[in-house]
Amino acid sequence: MGMGIKNAGAKHFTSKTRKRGAALAMTGAAAVAAVVLAGPAGASPLAPRTAPAVTGTEHFQIMTTSGTSSKLSLIMYGLFTAPGVDHEGNANVDTFVMAGGTFKVKHSNPVGPQTSNSKTCLFTESGHGTYTISGGTGKYKGISGHGKYTLTILDLQPKTKSGACNENAAPTAFQQVVAAVGPVTRP
């Protein structure tokens, strides 16, 4: 008889403990789920999470060997790295086009010396200026930035029959390199 009572008591105690433990576990799991779903105070659990904006230095190198094309080769590196094409636009606003998006680059006219050699028909320009970035699309949506650029142009102009430099004709050889750098913020 004594053994049966002990067993019954032990069974009763174990049953209550398991029920209490299960109830606490369920309550705890519900509390954790509520905190995870709620997120920060006032945040909607259904609102998409947005990553914080990232700011850093970006370098742009633009190059062409065509004196007549409005599409120039572009490589960006720094905060992000990507190849692209610089589509020269009107009113000093170019469009940089990369896989996954685009953005606008508004730039000042270059300031610096230009030379033209009437014997060799070599034209040179070394300039500098500033730029601002805006109007991003795709993965560049919301991008902003600014900076400074340098420009170097070598242009060999053809000669007329009389031996003069023909500034109105397409160049026989052309090289243009633009190097730009500045801070960029990308959402």
C-alpha positions in Angstrom: 0.0 0.0 0.0 2.7 2.5 0.8 4.3 2.0 -2.6 1.1 2.6 -4.5 0.5 5.9 -2.8 4.0 7.1 -3.5 3.7 6.1 -7.2 0.3 7.8 -7.4 1.8 11.0 -5.9 4.8 10.9 -8.1 2.6 10.3 -11.2 0.3 13.2 -10.2 3.3 15.6 -9.6 5.0 14.7 -12.8 1.8 15.1 -14.8 1.2 18.6 -13.3 4.8 19.6 -14.0 4.6 18.5 -17.6 1.4 20.4 -18.1 2.8 23.5 -16.5 6.0 23.2 -18.5 4.1 22.8 -21.7 1.9 25.8 -20.9 5.0 27.9 -20.1 6.7 26.8 -23.3 3.7 27.7 -25.4 3.4 31.1 -23.7 7.1 31.7 -24.2 7.0 30.7 -27.8 4.0 33.0 -28.3 5.8 35.9 -26.7 8.9 35.4 -28.8 6.8 35.2 -31.9 5.0 38.4 -31.0 8.3 40.2 -30.6 9.8 38.9 -33.8 6.7 39.7 -35.8 6.2 43.1 -34.3 9.8 44.2 -34.9 10.8 47.7 -33.6 8.1 49.6 -31.7 5.6 51.0 -34.1 6.8 49.0 -37.1 4.2 47.1 -39.1 5.0 43.3 -39.3 3.9 43.4 -42.9 6.1 46.4 -43.9 9.1 45.5 -46.1 12.4 45.9 -44.3 14.7 48.4 -45.9 18.5 48.3 -45.7 20.2 51.4 -44.5 21.8 53.7 -47.1 25.5 53.1 -47.8 27.9 55.9 -48.4 31.4 55.7 -49.8 33.9 56.9 -52.4 33.2 56.0 -56.0 35.6 56.2 -59.0 34.4 56.6 -62.5 36.7 56.1 -65.5 35.2 57.0 -68.9 37.1 56.4 -72.2 36.6 56.5 -75.9 38.6 56.3 -79.1 35.8 57.7 -81.2 35.5 61.4 -81.9 32.0 60.9 -83.2 30.2 58.5 -80.9 28.0 59.6 -78.0 28.4 56.2 -76.2 31.5 56.0 -74.1 33.0 53.0 -72.2 32.6 53.3 -68.4 34.0 51.4 -65.4 32.9 52.2 -61.9 34.7 51.0 -58.7 34.8 51.8 -55.0 31.5 51.6 -53.1 30.3 49.3 -56.0 32.0 47.9 -59.1 30.3 47.7 -62.5 30.9 48.2 -66.2 28.6 50.4 -68.1 28.1 52.9 -70.9 28.0 56.7 -70.6 25.4 58.1 -73.0 26.3 61.7 -73.6 23.3 63.9 -73.4 22.3 67.5 -74.0 22.7 70.3 -71.5 25.7 68.5 -69.8 23.5 65.7 -68.4 24.8 62.2 -69.3 23.1 58.9 -68.5 25.2 56.1 -67.1 23.6 52.7 -68.1 24.6 49.5 -66.3 23.1 46.0 -65.9 20.3 46.5 -63.4 19.7 50.3 -63.7 20.8 53.8 -64.7 21.5 57.2 -63.2 22.0 60.7 -64.4 25.3 62.7 -64.1 25.1 66.4 -64.5 28.5 67.9 -65.1 30.1 71.4 -65.5 31.9 72.3 -68.7 35.6 71.5 -68.4 37.9 74.3 -67.5 41.5 74.1 -68.7 43.9 74.7 -71.5 43.4 73.7 -75.1 46.1 73.7 -77.8 46.0 73.2 -81.5 49.1 72.7 -83.6 48.5 74.0 -87.1 51.5 72.0 -88.5 50.7 68.5 -87.0 46.9 69.1 -86.6 47.1 67.7 -83.1 44.5 69.2 -80.7 44.9 68.7 -77.0 42.6 69.5 -74.1 43.2 69.1 -70.3 40.3 70.2 -68.2 38.6 69.7 -64.9 35.1 70.2 -63.5 32.5 69.0 -61.1 29.5 66.6 -61.3 26.3 65.6 -59.4 24.5 62.2 -59.5 20.7 61.8 -59.3 17.7 60.1 -61.0 18.6 56.5 -60.5 16.5 53.6 -61.7 16.5 49.9 -60.9 19.1 49.0 -58.4 20.4 52.6 -58.5 17.1 54.1 -57.5 17.7 56.8 -54.9 21.4 57.2 -55.6 23.0 60.6 -55.0 26.5 62.0 -55.0 28.9 64.6 -56.3 32.6 65.0 -57.0 35.3 66.3 -59.3 36.6 65.1 -62.7 39.6 65.5 -65.0 39.5 65.3 -68.7 42.2 64.6 -71.3 41.7 64.7 -75.0 44.1 64.0 -77.9 42.6 64.6 -81.3 44.5 64.3 -84.6 42.6 66.2 -87.3 42.9 65.3 -91.0 44.5 67.8 -93.4 42.8 69.4 -96.4 44.4 69.1 -99.9 46.0 72.5 -99.2 47.6 71.1 -96.0 45.5 73.0 -93.5 43.9 71.2 -90.5 40.3 70.3 -91.2 38.5 70.9 -87.9 35.1 70.1 -89.4 36.0 66.5 -90.4 36.0 63.4 -88.2 39.4 63.0 -86.5 41.8 60.5 -87.9 42.7 59.5 -84.3 41.0 60.4 -81.1 41.5 59.5 -77.4 39.4 60.9 -74.5 39.8 59.8 -70.9 37.7 61.2 -68.0 38.6 60.3 -64.4 36.0 61.2 -61.7 35.8 60.6 -58.0 33.6 61.6 -55.1 31.2 60.5 -52.4 28.1 58.5 -53.4 25.1 57.4 -51.3 23.3 54.3 -52.4 20.1 53.2 -50.7 
